[in-house]
Amino acid sequence: MVLELASLLCWRGHSRQTFDLLNPLLSLDLPLSIHFEARQLIADNYFRHDQYDIANRTYRENYQFALGAGDDYRAARARDGIAWVLIDVGHFTTGEFVEAEQIFTDNLHLHRNEGMWFAEAMGVYGLSRAAAGIGEYARAIELANASIELLEKKGGHHLIQLPLLQLANVYRDRGSFDSARPFYESAVNAADMSQDPYLQVLTSYHFGCLLLFVGEGEEARAMWRNSLPWIAELEFPRLGSETCGRLARIAAEQNDFEEAYCLQMKSQEYGNRVGVISPILQNQQMLLRTAMDRAHQLEGELTYLNAGIEASEDGIFVLGPPETEIVDGDFVIRFINDAAARMLGSNRASITNILLGTVWQSPTSRDLIEPTLGVYRTGERRTLDPICLEWTKENPRWYSVKIAKISDGIAWTVSDVTERETMRQQIVAQRDSLGLANLRLTALDREKSEMLGIAAHDLRSPIGNIRSLCDLIPTDDPHVAELTSMIQVSSDSLLNLIEDLLDVERIEQGQFELEFGPVDVSCLLTQTIGWFSAETAQKRMEIRQSGPRLVVRADEGAVQRIIQNLISNAIKFSCADTEISVSTSVKGEMGRIEIRDQGPGISENDHRKLFVKFARLSARPTAGESSTGLGLSIVKRLAEAMGGRVGCLSILGEGSTFWFELPWIADD
């Protein structure tokens, strides 16, 4: 009678009362069978209340007790208890499910031979749990159905919720949520019919997990909260820990961090009762505490944000749709700051929660309302900058308006940019004026170039004639010879100037045609040095050439003109009895030519004027030679037209090195 009452109390979840009835029996001189049943019920009681270590130890002691008494059937029942502990604490990587499966298999034939259909049905159910644990889902489903069939056949309807729950869990774990749901519903109904609190809490917990997976979080939350009183009263710590943990996550997702933290602490408290001090739970508690602190921080930041909004000079509008459909953009003013109220010329309190159209009646309102409706429909942000709006009558100003859709309406940020726009319009007017002036200057420059070209062409023939006539004048008289020579030198200088002017004009007008091909620069250097032999002899100068043979891709005439100008300049600006060095080299993909003199060098101020048309430098030709001021400008333009570049290295008083680079061709 005591054992039957203890069994009933155990299955109804009354842990303390069960122990109170059973513990005294162990000290009495009673038959071995009663001692075994009492110890087995004590182990079952520990097991149902998640005290797995004590349950496992008690089952194993009972197993040895039955073996010592030679009772194979009761030894098998004790081993079944050991297997159930292995199932509940097992992991597929550590072998508990395989060991449990072996125990259930070994005991199954004994239960059948003894005609113990209840133990047989639970053994088949245990095999299903073990099969699912090792991932054999098809066999798990087959065994769970076999357990249900046996229970229905033998009248064990009060325990049928266990294999039903097993089927539901297997289908859920395989992702077949639609198949799992009816089995969960049947398991919950069967648990309610059995009036077994543990099974009611267990089935509700697992069904709630499915509901959460399929997006029915509120239904899961309600089901789990209904289980909490049973968990607290009847002390199911493992289920309590898992249920409170799930509820804590839902509360955190709903930003109810106070509730989440309390539930997480309760979950850890239940876990501690069964020796589960979970790092995950502790980490979640820390995260929840951090979230609570962050929520308090956000409250403080919100206070500062509100202060900033009120102090802002920008108008901030929060507009919501009216209860009925929006007609003609008639939004409702939900919130405005002081700056926005000043724009409307109204008091904030008097215009909040009324239609915008009743406050702002301006022809310019449509320019803002229509884009706002587009943002409200599409959700895409938009900025209108600038836009002319008239918030109050006869006071149009320029604004920059940012339009954004928010959860329940529209937000405007309106900045007054009238001063900026006024300045911009002035800048645009000045730019247009400068553009017109530039066009006039361009036209004048073009006209100047055309006139200069005409003049140069017209002067070249007469000057050439003068030069030719000088050759016909008898030079027997020394005085006449001297005058004739002066006329020839002046004519040559003027012709050179005219040629330079015409070259510059052709280059600038894009009329200087270049024919690209391989050019032997070394050969051109040798040839050009020979041309200047008279000038160098007159000044007792020597030109030294060095470096490897260099071939570049360029126009031969243009390269020769560059070399002539640079060597001519080196001779003009070098003193007598000095040396000029001409060298070639290759740097990467470019061939480099350098002309180094021992002249006076170039000052920093003069360096900035190099390669500019008509630039006059402080240095003067050392023998009174003429200089047009166009030679270096022509050099730069020709080099760049051929894909090259030019430069100069000079220190005042130490001479100068002029160089130019052109695309190099490997000398095969």
Long-range contacts (C-beta under 8 A, 24 or more apart in sequence): 3-34, 3-37, 3-38, 3-41, 6-38, 6-41, 7-41, 10-41, 10-44, 10-45, 10-48, 11-48, 11-196, 11-198, 12-195, 12-196, 12-197, 13-48, 13-196, 13-197, 13-198, 13-230, 13-234, 13-235, 13-236, 14-234, 15-45, 15-48, 15-49, 15-234, 15-235, 18-42, 18-45, 19-45, 32-65, 32-69, 32-71, 33-71, 33-74, 35-65, 36-62, 36-65, 36-66, 36-69, 36-71, 36-74, 39-65, 40-74, 40-77, 40-78, 40-81, 43-78, 43-81, 44-81, 47-81, 47-84, 47-85, 47-88, 48-198, 48-236, 49-234, 49-235, 49-236, 49-237, 50-236, 50-237, 50-238, 50-239, 50-273, 50-274, 51-274, 52-85, 52-88, 52-89, 52-274, 53-275, 55-81, 55-85, 56-82, 56-85, 59-85, 72-110, 73-110, 73-114, 73-116, 76-106, 76-107, 76-110, 76-111, 76-119, 77-119, 79-103, 79-106, 79-107, 80-104, 80-107, 80-119, 80-122, 80-123, 80-126, 83-126, 83-130, 84-126, 87-126, 87-129, 87-130, 87-133, 90-133, 92-133, 92-134, 92-135, 96-133, 97-129, 97-130, 97-133, 97-134, 98-130, 98-134, 100-126, 100-129, 100-130, 100-133, 101-127, 101-130, 101-131, 101-134, 104-130, 117-150, 117-154, 117-156, 118-154, 118-156, 118-159, 120-150, 121-147, 121-150, 121-151, 121-154, 121-156, 121-159, 122-147, 122-159, 122-162, 124-150, 125-162, 125-163, 125-166, 128-163, 128-166, 128-170, 129-166, 132-166, 132-169, 132-170, 132-173, 137-170, 137-173, 137-174, 140-166, 140-170, 141-167, 141-170, 141-171, 144-170, 157-190, 157-193, 158-193, 158-194, 158-196, 159-194, 160-190, 161-186, 161-187, 161-188, 161-190, 161-191, 161-194, 161-199, 161-203, 162-199, 164-190, 165-202, 165-203, 165-206, 168-206, 168-207, 168-210, 169-206, 172-206, 172-209, 172-210, 172-213, 177-210, 177-213, 177-214, 180-210, 181-210, 181-214, 184-210, 197-230, 197-234, 198-234, 198-236, 200-227, 200-230, 201-227, 201-230, 201-231, 201-236, 201-239, 201-243, 202-239, 205-239, 205-242, 205-243, 208-243, 208-246, 209-246, 212-246, 212-250, 217-250, 217-253, 220-246, 220-250, 221-247, 221-250, 231-270, 235-273, 237-270, 237-271, 237-273, 237-274, 238-270, 238-271, 238-274, 238-276, 240-266, 240-267, 240-270, 241-267, 241-268, 241-270, 241-271, 241-274, 241-276, 241-281, 242-267, 243-267, 244-270, 245-281, 245-284, 248-284, 248-288, 249-284, 252-288, 252-291, 255-295, 257-288, 257-291, 257-292, 257-295, 258-292, 260-288, 260-291, 261-285, 261-288, 261-289, 261-292, 264-288, 309-337, 310-337, 310-338, 312-337, 312-339, 313-339, 313-415, 313-416, 314-339, 314-413, 314-414, 314-415, 314-416, 315-339, 315-340, 315-342, 315-343, 315-412, 315-413, 315-414, 315-415, 316-340, 316-411, 316-412, 316-413, 316-414, 317-410, 317-411, 317-412, 317-414, 318-406, 318-409, 318-410, 318-411, 319-356, 319-372, 319-409, 319-410, 319-411, 319-412, 320-408, 320-409, 320-410, 321-376, 321-408, 321-409, 322-355, 326-373, 326-376, 328-357, 328-369, 329-356, 329-357, 329-366, 329-369, 329-370, 329-372, 329-373, 330-355, 330-356, 330-357, 331-355, 331-356, 331-372, 331-409, 331-410, 332-356, 332-409, 333-359, 334-409, 340-414, 343-391, 343-392, 343-414, 344-391, 344-392, 345-391, 345-392, 360-391, 362-389, 362-390, 362-391, 362-393, 363-390, 364-388, 364-389, 364-390, 364-396, 365-389, 368-401, 368-412, 371-403, 372-403, 372-410, 372-412, 375-403, 375-404, 375-405, 375-410, 376-405, 376-409, 376-410, 379-405, 381-405, 385-417, 386-417, 386-421, 389-414, 398-422, 449-505, 449-508, 449-509, 452-501, 452-505, 453-501, 453-502, 453-505, 456-498, 456-501, 456-502, 456-505, 457-502, 459-494, 459-498, 460-495, 460-498, 463-491, 463-494, 463-495, 463-498, 464-491, 464-495, 466-491, 467-491, 467-492, 467-495, 493-626, 496-626, 496-628, 497-626, 497-628, 497-630, 500-628, 500-630, 500-631, 500-634, 501-628, 501-630, 503-561, 503-630, 503-634, 504-613, 504-630, 504-633, 504-634, 504-637, 507-634, 507-637, 507-638, 507-641, 508-637, 512-558, 512-638, 512-641, 514-554, 514-555, 514-558, 514-641, 514-642, 515-555, 515-556, 516-553, 516-554, 516-555, 516-642, 517-553, 517-554, 517-555, 517-556, 518-551, 518-552, 518-553, 518-665, 519-551, 519-552, 519-553, 519-554, 519-555, 519-556, 519-559, 519-662, 520-549, 520-550, 520-551, 521-550, 521-551, 521-552, 521-559, 521-563, 521-584, 521-591, 521-593, 521-662, 522-547, 522-548, 522-549, 522-550, 522-584, 524-556, 524-559, 524-560, 524-563, 525-563, 525-582, 525-584, 525-593, 527-560, 528-560, 528-563, 528-564, 528-567, 529-567, 529-582, 531-564, 532-567, 532-568, 532-571, 535-571, 536-571, 536-580, 538-623, 539-571, 539-574, 539-575, 539-576, 539-577, 539-622, 539-623, 540-576, 540-577, 541-571, 541-574, 541-576, 541-577, 541-578, 541-579, 541-580, 542-579, 542-580, 543-567, 543-579, 543-580, 543-581, 543-582, 544-579, 544-580, 544-581, 544-582, 545-582, 545-583, 546-581, 546-582, 546-583, 546-584, 547-583, 547-584, 547-585, 548-584, 548-585, 548-586, 548-667, 549-584, 549-667, 550-584, 550-585, 550-586, 550-591, 550-593, 550-664, 550-667, 551-591, 551-664, 551-665, 551-666, 551-667, 552-591, 552-662, 552-663, 552-664, 552-665, 553-642, 553-643, 553-662, 553-663, 553-664, 553-665, 554-642, 554-644, 554-662, 554-663, 555-642, 558-638, 558-641, 558-642, 559-642, 559-662, 561-634, 561-635, 561-638, 562-634, 562-635, 562-638, 562-639, 562-660, 563-593, 565-631, 565-632, 565-634, 565-635, 566-595, 566-635, 566-658, 566-660, 567-595, 568-631, 569-627, 569-631, 569-632, 569-658, 570-595, 570-596, 570-597, 570-599, 570-656, 570-658, 571-625, 572-621, 572-622, 572-623, 572-625, 572-627, 573-597, 573-599, 573-600, 573-619, 573-620, 573-621, 573-622, 573-656, 574-598, 574-599, 574-622, 575-599, 575-622, 576-622, 576-623, 586-664, 587-661, 589-663, 589-664, 590-644, 590-661, 590-662, 590-663, 590-664, 591-661, 591-662, 591-663, 591-664, 591-665, 592-659, 592-660, 592-661, 593-659, 593-660, 593-661, 594-657, 594-658, 594-659, 595-657, 595-658, 595-659, 596-655, 596-656, 596-657, 597-655, 597-656, 597-657, 598-655, 599-655, 599-656, 600-652, 600-653, 600-655, 601-650, 601-651, 601-652, 601-653, 601-654, 601-655, 601-656, 602-648, 602-650, 602-652, 602-656, 603-652, 604-652, 607-648, 607-650, 610-648, 611-635, 611-636, 611-646, 635-660
